[in-house]
Structures are given as C-alpha cells and as structure tokens.
Amino acid sequence: MLADHFQPDFPPEAIAEAQSAKPAAPDAAAKDLRALPWSSIDNADSRDLDQIEWAEALPEDRIRVLVAIADVSATVPPGSAADLHARLNATSVYTGGPVFPMLPERFSTDLTSLGLDQDRSAIVMEFVVDSAGGVVCADVSAAWVRNHAKLNYEQVGKWLEGGAASPCELSEPKELCAQLRLQGEAARRLKKFRFEHGALMLGDVDTVPVVVDNQVKRFAIEPPNAARDIIESFMISANIAMARYLRDQKALCLRRVVRTPKRWDRIQALAQPFGVKLPDTPDAMALGEFLSQRKKADPEHFPELSLGVLKALGPGEYVVEQPGLEHTGHFGLAVDDYTHSTAPNRRYADLIMQRLLKACVRQAPAPYTEAELAQLAQHCTEREAAARHVERLMKKVAAAALLQARVGQTFSALVTGVSDKGVYARLLDTPGEGRVLRGERGLDVGQKIQARLLSVDVERGFIDLAAV
C-alpha cells in the first residue's frame, strides 16, 4: 500500500469524526419509502452495503425498478478529515486478505451502509424496463429507506437457478421470492438488450485466495450467476440514469468511459483463427457477436478468449462532461451515458457524483468547479490503477505461496501483457500471473502457451516462467 502511495491508516481526526457521527437525517423533501420490501444482494460477508433494490410489475409488460444508494454525502461532508483521507486514497482496496476501506469502518459498515433493519437516508434511481429490455424513463430522488432482507449472491443465485429451496434462511418467504423473480426478469431483459446493442459478453472468472491458519490452501472461483446478473444490470442502469439525469439538467458530470480499444489489431488477430474477420475499425457490435458465438460454441475455453480480449481493450478512465458536450461512451457496455455512482462508500468518484447529483436536485450551485473536477477525475483514474496494482500483487503473492511446491512443472497459460517491461502470462489451472523470462520473443496478448514454472519469490509475488 505504501509503495503505491496509499495511506493505509486513518488519521486520528478521521477516526474521531466517525466515532462522534450520527446517522444522517432524511432530506426535508425525501420520500418515505421504508415500507417497500427492499433487499440487498452482496457477498455473504459484506458489511459495506451501498445499494438495495425493489421492483414492481406495471401494465404493458413493464417493470419499474428502484435502486437506493446510500447517502454517504450526508454523513461525510467535503473538507472533513474523513473526506480528505478518502479523497487521497480515492478507493477501498481489497487485497484478498486485509481490506483497506476508503472510509473509517464506522462510516463504511454502519452509518453509510444500508444494513438490515436500519432506517437510512438514500438517493433513489428509478427506471422502467419495457418488454424488450429498454429503459424508457428514469428519475432521481432523495428517500428514507429500510433494508428488509440481507441476501447473498450464492444462495440467491442457486435459488433462481433451481438449486436451492429458498433464497434466504427463511422458508418460503413469498413476498421476497416474488420480488427476486421480478428483479431477475428485469435483469434478463436489460442484459439481453445490452448485448443486442453491442455490449461485450466477457467471461473472465474472478478468483480469491482461501487462507487457513495463515496458509494459502487454494483459490476459490466466484463464477457469474443469476443473482450477480441482477446487481450488475441494475447498477449499470442506475449509473446510466444518473448520467442522463445530469445531462438533461445541463449539469457537470464525472463520467466513466472506455474509449476505443487499446489493441484492436490484437483483438482482430484473436478472432482470425476462428474464421472471423472483424472490421478494420473498432466495432463493439461485431466484437460482441463474435464473443457470443464463441461462448456458445466452446464455453469451456471461453474465459481464456475473454481474458485476452479484456486485456486488449484496456482500462477505463474518468472524464469531465461539460453541459451540452458529449464524450466517447463506454465501449465494453455499448452505452453513451455512463458514470460511477452506486458505491459512494467505496469509490471517491461515486461520492463526487452523489454531491453533484444532490446539488442538482436541490437546484443549488455545483460543489466543484470544472477545473477541480478535471483534477479529481485524473486523480481517481490514477488511484484506481494503483489499487488494481496492489490487488494483482497480492494475488501473485498468494499464487506464489501456493505454487512454491510445483517449481519445474509445466502449465497451460495465456499471455496477458506485452510491453517494454516484459511479457506476462496467467496460468490457467492455478490463477497465478508471472513474467515469461525465456522463449518470450514473438508472443502477444491473448496467445495460449505452455509455460514451465522456473521459480517463485513469495514475499515479492514473483512467478518466473519459460515458454516451452
């Protein structure tokens, strides 16, 4: 954390603020929506719950969806010690072991968390999903909410897919079951609509180290499921709703964009062996169709292809949108209006967006100038890249610990990076990424190789490979 210029410890002033703070009172114009059967879906051990959801069926086969986002801005004012520390780090960092939250724990897991059976102030994004999956209208408002069911991805996903008797510990919670089925249907429509309009079907599987008695025993896979689809689709739609709202109000907006791919030529090369010639210029629709075909044809090896494409796309960045002017949209999501706004207790960019939005709703002056926003956009982009570096390094440390007894063995691997700094590859059966020190000449991103494990350095997370 220190090497990547983070401050892992909170200053005493920020801790004192958290200890003395009280739950935010609702805005005077806030709607009282506490009686709605809100629920949250997150990891089983998550305590920093930043959003809850609710849906209802409307005439003409439409579904109304409300996504409530924790009102962090009401508890963490600009210029406070907690805010200044959050601004410096700009994001929570998840290392696979210790978590370094952006805000002191009393804020992130209590006062700004939409915890079970807690009355909380929130910003509610509202959108209506039509029968084809299009979002036909959207609104934003302040509200007073209450989470009635704290759910987790694994159990809800199994239940939605027919593998569990109930989505929670209760037996036959009829109202909750009806809610989740409706949310699942809305998410299915939204996902289908995105793919039909060029969103990319990427299948990279996330993994986390499992540590027992301070020893890395294995890596657990966090595969996609129907519950994760609900949250992903609702978060994308809520972020789009916020960006559109600010645009319609001609207000400044901090947008998240993925410009045209960093290595379109490499993506073309990845498609060529399958007899597919992608257009000479980046085309999200054509790429999305190719990925969809490959997922159906060879689901077992699709994550490898998906990872190669993901690496060639490059990371996103934050930019400032001036009223009336448009930027490049989000290539991977095939949307023109996109921001980050749904995790304000974990990402500083989302907290900035919440402050911009609340000022706009109240018809008050923007809390930041355009120059300040531009500086913050650059800072948040850089800090998110630094956080990814910390998280990747700690995964390498865990993988090196797991692999140290397998030096000399040969693994299937995928080339994930080629630059002046070297060539890197990820092992496919054990999620470790290392540098290819021998036989690296001529390799390129997305290429599948056989790699022999030469050595590991657990403390530094070094995994040295040779292409064979």
Secondary structure, 3 states (H helix, E strand, C coil): CCCCCCCCCCCHHHHHHHHHCCCCCCCCCCEECCCCCEEEEECCCCCCCCEEEEEEEECCCEEEEEEEEECHHHCCCCCCHHHHHHHHHCECEECCCCEECCCCHHHHHHHCCCCECCEEEEEEEEEEECCCCCEEEEEEEEEEEEEEEEEEHHHHHHHHCCCCCCCCCCCCCHHHHHHHHHHHHHHHHHHHHHHHCCCCCCCCCEEEEEEECCEEEEEEEECCCHHHHHHHHHHHHHHHHHHHHHHHCCCCEEEEEECCCCCHHHHHHHHHHHCCCCCCCCCHHHHHHHHHHHHHHCCCCHHHHHHHHHHHHCCCEEEEECCCCCCCCECCCCECCCECCCCCCCEHHHHHHHHHHHHHHCCCCCCCCHHHHHHHHHHHHHHHHHHHHHHHHHHHHHHHHHHHHHCCCEEEEEEEEEECCEEEEEECCCCCEEEEEECCCCCCCCCEEEEEEEEEECCCCEEEEEEC
